[in-house]
Amino acid sequence: MTLGITSTLIGVGIVCLGIGYYLRYLHALSKKESLELALKERTLEAEEKALKIIEKAEEKAETLEREVKQQIKERTEKLEKTEERLINKEDLLDKRQIDIDSETEAVRANVEKIKAIKVQLDEHEKSIATRLEEVAGLSKEAALERLTQNVEKSHEADIVSRIQKMQLRGEEQYDAEARNILTAAIHRIGNTMRADVMSSTVEIPNDSVKGKIIGKEGRNVRAFERATGVDVLIDDTPGHITLSSFDPVRREVARVALESLLSDGRIQPAKIEEVVEKARKEVGTIVRKMGEKAVYEANVPGLHPDLIKIVGRLHFRTSYGQNVLWHSVEMAHIAAIIAEEVGADVAVARAGALLHDIGKTVSQEVQGTHVEIGIRILQKYDVDEAVILAMRAHHEEYPYETPESMIVQVADALSGGRPGARRDSVENYLKRLTELENIATSMPGVERAFAIQAGREIRVLVNPEKVTDLEAHNLARSIATDIEEKLRYPGEIKVNVIRENRVVEYAR
């Protein structure tokens, strides 16, 4: 009985379990159908979105296609128009080339015709000239000379008047002012210059001292030459010893050292080196002091100390017997006076004048003219560019770029060219003046000639009956040309031709 109940219960449990599984299956089946339905709905939505996207893409593609077609059409039209213009230009160029070729041929034909006509004219002219010479009994050159003389005589007054107007044009309004400025400058400065000629000789008390200077087997003089860098010439001049060197500072060091040795009396190699070194320092001090003095007197402040020393070396340089340092100081004063009168920069004019010959301190040691060397020195010490422009044109190697550059050149001419500033030897001086007068008196029509103003002017007196006013101008040019070709001289020479008529009557 109990077993039966148990079996029944087991069967009921199995049935219930099967029913449960079936119900679960039905529930799962219903969920599957709902999921499939949701998936179908989402698939439909996705398909709708895809269709919309495709439609939009197709619309954009159609729009882009239309735009691209439109651009291609426009570019095609432009290319067609460009091609058409090019074709038209080619046609036009072809036509022009044809026209040019035809014109060229025509020009060539005309040139040949002109050449033929010119040949005929030349032959005709030659025949006419030959005929005229036969009729007149004169050659072509003689007829031209006679015609020129007749025209000059008949129109001499007009020609002379025209020449005088041309010479005075543009100068009359400046002549009086320029003369006053230059006269004032030279009068204020002219007598302040001393023309020092640096000596290269040392006086000795007697000729017996020469032996001590030479030393045993010449060891003293060799030591002196090595220490100073100068050549010692002992036997050339009695009572003197000559020191020879291209460097004036070396000569001065040697002179100071030799005088010190002579006063001391102890002359031997070790003492020579000691004295030369002391003399070198002494001359260096002199150079610095002279540079400072020159800069102070020229009123040019603000220069580099090393540049001031270089300026001081000019104290030992001369030019035609004129001390270069004091020539530069004098130039600075003249340039300042002129600059103040004409309204230029006085400071720049002063500095440019003082430093214009700075290159002469090392001109024998460095390649180039003293102007080029001076420019490099001033650039090295950062001197104002306006000062460099003012100094570099004083020998006309560079163009006048500023008013101060012209002032420095004028000051240089005034300082070096005034009478008494520079000295030449008496023989050369007299020879130059004699040659100057001989050149003038060798010209036809000249009665007398006088060289005046230390040879810077030649005054020529002509016979008024033999030389006309027009011929006087030609005579002045001829004399000036001969002087330039035959003489060597500093500065310039004025040729002054004087023609005057004198009428004399007596009252009785």
TAUR-V549066 format. One record per backbone hydrogen bond with DSSP energy under -0.5 kcal/mol. CO is the residue of the C=O (numbers start at 1). NH is the residue of the N-H. Records with the same first field share a line. If there is no record, write none. Layout:
CO = NH + NH
This chain:
1 = 5
2 = 6
3 = 7
4 = 8
5 = 9
6 = 10
7 = 11
8 = 12
9 = 13
10 = 14
11 = 15
12 = 16
13 = 17
14 = 18
15 = 19
16 = 20
17 = 21
18 = 22
19 = 23
20 = 24
21 = 25
22 = 26
23 = 27
24 = 28
25 = 29
26 = 30
27 = 31
28 = 32
29 = 33
30 = 34
31 = 35
32 = 36
33 = 37
34 = 38
35 = 39
36 = 40
37 = 41
38 = 42
39 = 43
40 = 44
41 = 45
42 = 46
43 = 47
44 = 48
45 = 49
46 = 50
47 = 51
48 = 52
49 = 53
50 = 54
51 = 55
52 = 56
53 = 57
54 = 58
55 = 59
56 = 60
57 = 61
58 = 62
59 = 63
60 = 64
61 = 65
62 = 66
63 = 67
64 = 68
65 = 69
66 = 70
67 = 71
68 = 72
69 = 73
70 = 74
71 = 75
72 = 76
73 = 77
74 = 78
75 = 79
76 = 80
77 = 81
78 = 82
79 = 83
80 = 84
81 = 85
82 = 86
83 = 87
84 = 88
85 = 89
86 = 90
87 = 91
88 = 92
89 = 93
90 = 94
91 = 95
92 = 96
93 = 97
94 = 98
95 = 99
96 = 100
97 = 101
98 = 102
99 = 103
100 = 104
101 = 105
102 = 106
103 = 107
104 = 108
105 = 109
106 = 110
107 = 111
108 = 112
109 = 113
110 = 114
111 = 115
112 = 116
113 = 117
114 = 118
115 = 119
116 = 120
117 = 121
118 = 122
119 = 123
120 = 124
121 = 125
122 = 126
123 = 127
124 = 128
125 = 129
126 = 130
127 = 131
128 = 132
129 = 133
130 = 134
131 = 135
132 = 136
133 = 137 + 138
139 = 143
140 = 144
141 = 145
142 = 146
143 = 147
144 = 148
145 = 149
146 = 150
147 = 151
148 = 152
149 = 153
150 = 154
151 = 155
153 = 156
155 = 159
156 = 160
157 = 161
158 = 162
159 = 163
160 = 164
161 = 165
162 = 166
163 = 167
164 = 168
165 = 169
168 = 171 + 172
171 = 174 + 175
172 = 176
174 = 178
175 = 179
176 = 180
177 = 181
178 = 182
179 = 183
180 = 184
181 = 185
182 = 186
183 = 187
184 = 188
185 = 189
186 = 190
189 = 192
194 = 196
196 = 198
200 = 243
202 = 241
206 = 209
207 = 210
208 = 211 + 212
209 = 213
210 = 214
211 = 215
214 = 220 + 221
215 = 218
216 = 219
218 = 222
219 = 223
220 = 224
221 = 225
222 = 226
223 = 227
224 = 228
225 = 229
231 = 233 + 244
232 = 234
233 = 242
237 = 240
239 = 204
241 = 202
242 = 233 + 244
244 = 231
246 = 248
247 = 251
248 = 252
249 = 253
250 = 254
251 = 255
252 = 256
253 = 257
254 = 258
255 = 259
256 = 260
257 = 261
258 = 262
259 = 263
260 = 264
261 = 265
265 = 267
266 = 268
268 = 272
269 = 273
270 = 274
271 = 275
272 = 276
273 = 277
274 = 278
275 = 279
276 = 280
277 = 281
278 = 282
279 = 283
280 = 284
281 = 285
282 = 286
283 = 287
284 = 288
285 = 289
286 = 290
287 = 291
288 = 292
289 = 293
290 = 294
291 = 295
292 = 296
293 = 297
294 = 298
295 = 299 + 300
296 = 299
304 = 308
305 = 309
306 = 310
307 = 311
308 = 312
309 = 313
310 = 313 + 314
311 = 314
312 = 315
313 = 316
314 = 317 + 325
317 = 324
319 = 322
320 = 423
321 = 323
322 = 319
323 = 327
324 = 328
325 = 329
326 = 330
327 = 331
328 = 332
329 = 333
330 = 334
331 = 335
332 = 336
333 = 337
334 = 338
335 = 339
336 = 340
337 = 341
338 = 342
339 = 343 + 344
344 = 346
345 = 349
346 = 350
347 = 351
348 = 352
349 = 353
350 = 354
351 = 355
353 = 356
355 = 358
357 = 360
358 = 361
359 = 362
362 = 365 + 366
369 = 373
370 = 374
371 = 375
372 = 376
373 = 377
374 = 378
375 = 379
376 = 380
377 = 381
378 = 383
379 = 382
384 = 387 + 388
385 = 389
386 = 390
387 = 391
388 = 392
391 = 394
393 = 396
399 = 401
402 = 406
403 = 407
404 = 408
405 = 409
406 = 410
407 = 411
408 = 412
409 = 413
410 = 414
411 = 415
412 = 416
413 = 417
414 = 418
418 = 421
425 = 429
426 = 430
427 = 431
428 = 432
429 = 433
430 = 434
431 = 435
432 = 436
433 = 437
434 = 438
435 = 439
436 = 440
437 = 441
438 = 442
440 = 443
443 = 446
445 = 463
448 = 461
450 = 452 + 459
452 = 455 + 456 + 457
453 = 456
456 = 494
457 = 452
458 = 460 + 496
459 = 450
460 = 462 + 498
461 = 447 + 448
462 = 464
463 = 466 + 467
468 = 472
469 = 473
470 = 474
471 = 475
472 = 476
473 = 477
474 = 478
475 = 479
476 = 480
477 = 481
478 = 482
479 = 483
480 = 484
481 = 485
482 = 486
483 = 487
494 = 458 + 496
495 = 497
496 = 460 + 498
497 = 499
498 = 462
502 = 504
506 = 508
